Structures are given as C-alpha cells and as structure tokens.
Amino acid sequence: MSHNRRRFVAPMALAACATLALGATPAAATGEPDGPALAKQLVKKVGVAGINRHLVAFQRFADTSNGTRAASTDGHKKSAEYIATKLEAAGYDVTRQEFPFTYSETLAEKLTAAGGDVPVIAMEYTKSTPVGGITAPLAVVPVSDATGCAATGYPDVTGKIALIKRGGCSFAQKQQSAAAAGAIGAIVYNNEAGALNGTLGGPENAKIPTGGVTQAAGEALAKQGGVSVTLELRAFQEARTSYNVLAETKTGRKDNVVMLGAHLDSVPAGPGINDNGTGSATLLETALQLGGKPKTNNAVRFGFWSAEEFGLVGSKYYVNSLSFEQQLDLALYLNFDMTGSPNAGYFAYDGDNSDNVGAGPGPYGSAQIEKTFVDYLGSKGVQVEGTDFTGRSDYGGFIAAGIPAGGLDTGAEGLKTAAQAAKWGGTAGVAYDPCYHKACDNLGNVDRVALDRNADGVAWALGVYATSTETINGVAPGKAAKAKAQRAAERGAQRQSLAPAGTMDPHHTAA
C-alpha cells in the first residue's frame, strides 16, 4: 500500500547547552556508576519537571479533543505537532511518516451468565454481535499447553460460545480455530491475575465475536459448562490514516544508529497520560536535552509511534518501510511504554530469557541491553524484574527484523504481588495501573517518583549507546573518540586527586 512521506528540514540547534560531549568521568565526581560522560550529563539534565510539563500539554490536547489522543484524532495530531515542532527547533532532522490503519472504537461489551453480569473486554478488531448480543450454550475447551489453538482440540462447539484459556498461541488463532470448529463466539480467560486486554492484530483476522475475562471469572464460568450465556460485543471500525514522528541527530555515524521509541497515541476511551504519555514525554525531554547536533559517536533516532493501540501499526509500518541495508544501519532499538504507573513495578524486557517465561530471548544484543538497565537502576537501589517479550508493544517489529531490543516499563493491568509490594512499595493485589485503557488515565494517574527513576534509566542507556555499541554489535568508537574519552578520564582523575579533603567537585550538586 502506498504512503505519503513528508520531510521537513530543521533549523540549527538553538542552544549550545543542549549539545553534550563524550568522554568518561570518575564515578565519584557525579554519584553515577562508571560510564560515559554523555550518560552522566544526560541523567543530570533530564528531569521530571520537564517531562511533567509535556504531560500537562498532552492532557490539555486531550481535554480539547473529546478526552482522547487516539490515532487520527485531533488530540493525537496536536500531540504529534507539539513534539515535531520542538524537535525541529532543537536542530533535529524531523520526518512525518503517514500510514493507513483501521480505527476501532468499542460501542458495547457485556457478558451475562446464569443471570449475573461478568466483566468482559472486547478484543481489538473483534467481529461485532447484533445489538442485544448472541445467546448460546457455553462450551468449555479442555486446558492444555496450547488450549484452543487447533480446531481438532475442541469439543462439540457448533452453535455455541467457546470458553478458552489464554496461552500457547495468539488470541487471533484461538478465535479462528474456534470458528473453524463451529463456534459462534469466543471468550478467552486470563492465565494470570488481572484483566485481559487483547487484540486480534487486525480486522482481517477476526472471524467471530471475541472478548477477554479475568482468570477468576473464566475459572468460575468453566464450572458452569453448558449454561446459557449472552455475549454482546460491538465496535465501530473505519479506514483512516495517521503518522509517526521521526527525529534524528545531524551528527554521529549514520550506519550505526541508536534508536529509541515510544507510542504517542492513546486508546479512544481516554487521554493516555501514563499509557503512553509518560514514555513519549520522557523521550521528548531526553531528545531536547541531547540536542540535534550532539558530539556523539553514533547518530540517535527517536520514533514517536501512532496506532500502537490498534495493533502496533505505526512501528511495524516503519520497520517494514526500511530496506535490509537501512535495517542494518540500526544498532539497536529501545522501547518505553508506560514508565509512570501509579502502583509502579520496575521491569526491563527479558532479553536473555533468564526468566524462561513465554517468548524466548531477543535478538543478539538484547541480553546486553537488559543488563545495562538492570545494572544502572540497581546502582540506584531499584531491583528490576524481567518482563517477557509478549509482542504487546512496539519492539515487536524490530525483533521480527532481528534488531536487538530492550526497554523499561512499570506495568499495566497485571496485579502487583505481595513480594513486589514489599520490594517496591505500593499495594499488593492491585493493578500496576488501575486506569489502564480507561478515561481515568489522566495527570492524576502517574507515579512521578517511578517516572523520574525510569527517565534516568532512559538517559543513561542513551548516553552509553550513543557513545559505543561495541558490546551489542562489535562496532567500536573511532580511535579519536577513544583517545578523547581517555584524556577526559585522566583529567577528571587528576582533579579528584588534587582536590583538598572534604571539598566538592564544582560540577557536583548536593542531593
């Protein structure tokens, strides 16, 4: 499918203070762990106050746009132009990349069984039922390692609504197999605590009305096999266009680009300030503090994706628009989706599959990326847990192309465990973000301590990899850059050795 790509030439960078230098400085001078000077400088410069100002802007765009920043709406367009114009002014090369997608908005979601209501969430791109829903017997699909993934694994479901446990294959495959076995509807229940927000990936995959329920609700329904249930799931769908905002530094190697991304769009139901205003605002502030012409070894590219909430459409479109040689130019991809959840967890994508949950390891280099985040936040007293590459965020297209990936998030609809509450604070048994995909995902739905900590992690990783990706792909900085870093380290060590006891480095500020 064709697309319209508009390129805008940005003006010169506005301020020298936004241009940062390479080189190592002693850890004792800044209180940061050992690492490149660029990383330490960025951590100092990227603050939660600047990030929060962008969140305020996103909230106002939603408030003046029917309460949403969903792809193709005025709220998204205002958010995208806010970001694009700021990055143009900061000296970046900025591109708006348009693409087509199918907009979907839920109109009704209701499930009743034995006279009682069961909370259900319509799968993205589900087929719609008639008004009032469909009523049919409930058929429980036997649980296995791949429950409901093949039509041959179904009992007699002809003319019935199938109840299927999550796991083993995609939601799309489950409802396709259910349809092939004769079911007229599907209910998928979670395999862990928390609500089930799912997607069928695209309207072309939808065969029958499909919704998701919690693990507890699904297990309760499974004990009522054969009971008559009524399922009403209706959605409005329409072909639309939206656009990604891409920004790249004018300096650094263009054949070894460090890329960071976050989706900018919200769901239609709300303003999306945590999901994913937090990730987008953090990347914007980091980009502004880096500046469009920094003294980095590697070029840095930022992607602010649209239509993530409709099946990762914008980021996949971007990756697929690149030739193989252009994909080779990307050293790695860092993804940030929800970095300020109000009942925050601290998670890094499990690049090495050390947790042995779900998907396997990411492409080579992903394990090293995970370690960078874990080590940095660990040095600040934050114990990070792994989170699986489930395919639910914009790293998906990059991993599919073999590009190393990683990132941070603070959790969505999953429930915080007692052990996590003891480790991180917050409330056990409550979702990391109780307002996930709801109208209440507003400025009051952000933990700014978690946001600040994750912003430091973003700034640190960017500084590390803009300086060198040698641990990821073997591409080392040039000899001149290495010599410069060594000289800077030696000068810093000399300053420390000459400083009288009890004095503070002039570049160090007290906490």
N, C-alpha and C positions, 0 to 999 in steps of 0.2 A: 504494500500500500504506500502511496506517495506521501511525502510530508513537505511542509514549508519551513525552511530553516532561515532565520533572520540573524545576521551577525551585526553587532554594534561595536564600533571602535571606541575604547575608553580613553579618557583624558589622562594626563600624567598624574602620578600619585600626589596626594595633597600635602602630606607631612612627612618629614624625614623621620619623626619619632615612630612611625608605623613600619619603618624598614629596619629589620633586625639582622644582626650579624652572626656568623658562625663562630666556632671555637669552643673549647672546653674551659670551664671554670671550676675551681675546687668546690666540693660539696659543702665544706664548712662555711663558704662565703655566702651561700644563699639558703641553707637549710634544706635544699633539694638533694635527692640521691645523685650519684655520679652520672653525668650525661652531658650532651652538647650544650653549649651556651645558649643556642637558639631555643632549646626546650625550656631552659630555666627562665629565660627572658619572657617567653610566651606565657608561662604559668603566672608570672608576676603581672603581666599586662591584661590577661583575660580574666575579668572579674564578674561576679554575679550581678552587680549593679547594671553593667552594660547589657548583659543578657536579659535581665528583667525588663529593661526599657523596651527591648524588641518584643517581649511577650505582651507588654501593655499595648504596643502597636497592633499586634495580631488580635488581641481581644477587641480593640476598637474596630478593626476591619470586620470582624465577625458581627459585632453589635450593630453595625450599619449595613449588614448584608444578610438579614434574616437569620442571624445567630449561627452562621456556619462559614467555614472556609474550604468547603469541599471542592474538588477539582471541577473546573469550568464555571464556578460561581464567582460573583464579584468579590467575595471575601478572599478567595484564593488569588484572583488576579491582583487585588490590592496588595496582598502579602508578597506575591512574586515581584511586583514592580518596586515595592519598598526595598526588597533585597537587591534586585538588579541595579537600581539606580545608586544605592550606597556602594556597591562593589565597583561600578563604573567610576564613581568619584574617587575611589581608593586606588585606582590605577590598574584594575584587572581587565583582561580581555573577557567580555561577557557575551554569552550567546543565549538566545531564547530558542528552544527546540520544541516545535509543535508536534503533536501526535494525536491520532484518533483513539477513542476508547468508548466503552458503553457505560453510561451513567446509570446507576441503580439506586433507588430510594425505597426503603421499606414502608409499606402502607398498612399492613396488618400482620400480626404474629400472635397466634392463640392456639393453645392445645388444651383440650378437656378430656379427662378420663374418669370414669365412674362418678360423674357429676362434679368432679373437682378440677380446678384450673392448675395446669402445670406450666411454669415459666418456660418459654421456648424462644429461641433466637433464630430468625430466618437466615439460612446460608446465603452469602453473597451470590447473586445471579441465579437463585433458585427459580424454578418454574412456579407460577402462581396458581393457587387454587381459585375456584369460583368464590364470589362473595358469600360468606357464611361457612366456607370451608368444605372439606370432604369428610364423610363419616364412614368408618370401616373397622373391621376387627384388627386388633394389634397382633402382629406375628413377631415373635422373639427369635432373632437369629442366634444360633449357638455360638458361644465365645470360643475363639481360637487365637493363634498368633496372627492370623490375617482375617479377622471376623468380617464377613460380608464383602470380601474383596473379589470373589468369583461367584458367578450365578449358580454354579454347582454346589456351593456351600449353603444354599438357602433351603429352608423347609418350604412347605406349600404357602406361598405368599401371594398367589394370584388374587387380585382384587382387594388386597389387604395393605395395611401400613406397616412397614418393616421397622423394627427396633434393633439398631446395630451399635455395637460398642466401638469406640474410637480406637484406631491403631492398625498398623500393618499396611495401609495404603491410604491414598488421598480420599477426601470426602467425595470428590467427583467420581472416583472409581467405585466407591461404595454405592452411591445412588444410581450409577449406571448399571452396576451388577444387579441391584435390587429391581430396577426397571426391567432388565432382561429376564429376571426370574418371575415377572408378572406383578410386582408391587405397584401400587398407585401413589404411594407416598413413602417418605423415609424420615425416621427420627434417629439421629446419632447422639449417643450419650458419652460424656467425657470419661477418660480413663484416669483422671486425677481430680482432686478437689477444684472447684471453681466453675464459672460459666463457660460455655462453649461457643465462641465466635468463630465461625468457619466461612470458607469461601469455596466455591466450585471452580474458581480460576477464570471463568469466562462464560458468557451466555451459551456458547456453542457446546459446553459440557453438560448443561442442565437437561435432565430427562424427566424428573418427577419432582413435586414439591418436597423440599428437604429442610429440616430445621435441626438445631442442636439444643440439648438439655444437659443439666449437670449430671455428675456421676451418681449422686444420691437419688435424683429424680429418675434416672434411667434404671437403676437397680430396683427401685420401687415399682416402676412400670413392668419390669421383667417378671415380677412375681404375679402380674395380672395378665399374663398372656392369654389372648383370645377376647379380652374385654373390648367393647366398642369404644373407639376414640374419635374425636373430631379435631381435625387439623386445618387451621386457616393460616396460610402464608401468602401474602400478596405484595408485589413490588412493582414500582414504575421503572421502566427502562427506556433509554433513549440514546441514540448515537450522538456523541459530542466530541469536541476537541479541547485539549488543554496544552500546557507547555512546561517543560523543565527549564530551570535557570542554571546555566553552567558558567563558571568563572575560573580563569587560570592566570597564574602569575606570568609576568613578562620575562622573568628571569628563571634560571635553573635549567637543568637538562630536560629536553622535551622528549627524549627517548627513554626516560626512567621516571615517570610521573607518579607522584604520591597523590592518591585521590581519596577524598572524604565526602560522604553523602548523608543526607537526611531527607525524609519526605516532608513536604511542606503542607500538603493537603490534610484536611480533617475529614471525618465522616459527615454525612449530611445532617446527622442529629445534633451536632454541637460545634463549638468553636475550636476544639482540639488544641488546647493550650499545653497540656502535657503531651498529648499524642497528636502531632509531634512538634508543637511549637517549641518545646524545650530543646530537642535535638537541632532543629533549624536555627533557633536563636543562638545556641552555643556555637554552631559552625559559622554563623554570620559574624558574631563578635570576634571569634578567633581569626577569621579572614581579615577583618578590618584591622586588628592589631598586628597581623603579619604584614599587611600591605601588599600592593600589587607588584612591587619590584624589590622583594627582599633579597638579601645576599645569601641565597641557599644553593646547595649543590644540585638539588633536584627541583624541577618545577612542581607546583602544587595546584591541584584542580579540585574545585568544590562543585558538587551536584546537589541541587535542591529539587527533589523529585515531586512530580504530581501524579495523581491517580494511583498512589500506592494502595489506598483503601479500596480500590477496585481491582485488585489482583496484581500489584507491583508493576503496573503497566508502563509508567514513565521510565523507570530504571531499566526494565527489560528492553524497552524500545531503544534506549540509549546504547546499551551494550550491543544489541543486535545491529545498530547502525554503524558500528565500528568495523573496519576491515580487520583481518587477523593481525596485520602488522601494527595497526593502531591499538589493538588489544595488547600486543606485546609491549607497547610503549608504557602500559600501566604496570608499575612495580607492585602495587597492592591497592586494596580498597578497604577503607574504614567506615563502618556504618553506625549511626547513632539514632536510635528510635526509642523515645521515652526515657529521658535522663533525669526526671524530677518527680517520679511517682510519689504521692503523698504518704504512702505506707511503704517507703522505698526498700527494695532489695538492692544488692550490688552484684551485678552479673557481667561477665565477659564471655563472648562467644567461644565455645569449646573447640578451639582449632585443632587440638591434638587428639580429641575424642577420649581424653583421660576419664571422663565420667561414664563412658560406654553406654550412653543413652540415645536412642533414636538414630539419627543420621551419623555417618562415620566422620572421620576427620575432614577438615577443609583442605584445599589445595596446598601444596608445599609452601611453607612460609606462614601459614595460618597459625601454627603452633607457636612460632616465634612472636607473632603479633599478640596472641593471648598472653604470653609471658611478659611482654612489655607492659601491658595494662595491669596484670596481677601484681607484678613487682612494684610498679610505681604506686598504686593505691595501697599496697601492703606497707610500703615505706611510710605512708601517712596514717597507719593504724587501721586501715579498712581491709577486712578479709573479703576477698572476692570469690564468688562461686561461679562455676561454669554454667553456661546455658546452651542448649543444643541448637545446631543449625536446622531449625524446623522448616525453613523456607517461608516464614511469615513476614520477612522484611526484605529490604532492597538489596541485601547482599546476594540474594538468590541468583540473579542474572550473572553476577560476576563470578560466583563459584561455578556456575554451569559452564563458564568460559575458561575455567582453570586458573582464575586470578586469585591470589592469596587474599583472604579477607579476615576481618575481626571487628571488634567494636564493643561498646558498653550499653547496658540498659538497666532500668530499675524495676522492671516487672509490669505486667498488665493485669489480666483478670485472675491469674493464679493466686492461691491463698498463701500468705506468709506462715511458715511453720513456727512452732514454739522455739526450736533451736535457732532459727533465723532471727526471731524477735529478741532472743537473749543476746545474740551476736551484734545485731544492727540497731536494736530498738524498734519501736513501732508496736503493732498489735497482731498477735498470732490469731489465725483463723479468719482474718480479714484480707480481702484482695489487696495486692500491692497498689492498685488504682481502682477503687470502688466506682469511679466515674468513667471508667474505660468505655469509649464509644457512646457516651451519653451527653446530654445537654449540660450537665454539671461539670464537664471538663473545661473549667474556666480558670481565671487567675487565682482563685482560691484553692485550686486543685494541684498545687505544686509544693514539694518539699525543697526549699531553696538551699538547705544545707547539702542535700544529696546533689542538687543541681550544680552547686559550687564545686563539690568534690569531683564530679564527673567532668566538669569543664576543665579542671586542672589535668585530668587524665587525657582529655582530648588534646589540650595544648601540648602536653608532654610528648605524646606519641607523634604528633605532627612535627614537633621540633626534632625528635630523634630521627624520623624517617626522611624529613626534608634534608637533613644533614647526610645521612647514609642509609642505604637499604642493603648493605653488604650481607647482613645476617639473613635477609629474606631471599635475595636472588644472586648474591655474589658480586653485585655491582658496587665497587668501592669508589669513594670520592677521589678526585684527581690528586696528584702529588702536591700541587699548590695548596689545595684546600686542607690536606693533612698537615702540611708544614705550618700553615696559618693557625690551625687548631692547636698544634703542639706549642707554638710560640705563645699563644694566649694562655694555655695551661701553665707554662713556665712562669709567665709574668704574674699570674694570679697566685701561684705558689710562693713566688718571691715576695709579693705584697704581704701575704699572710705571715711569712717568716720574719719580716721586718717590723710588723705591727707590734707596739707595746702591749703587754699583757692587759687584758680587760677592755681593750678598745674594740670598736665595732667597724667592720668593713664599711666604707662610705656608701656602698651600693646595697647594703643590707638594711632592711627596715624591721624594727621590732614588731613582734606579733601583738 
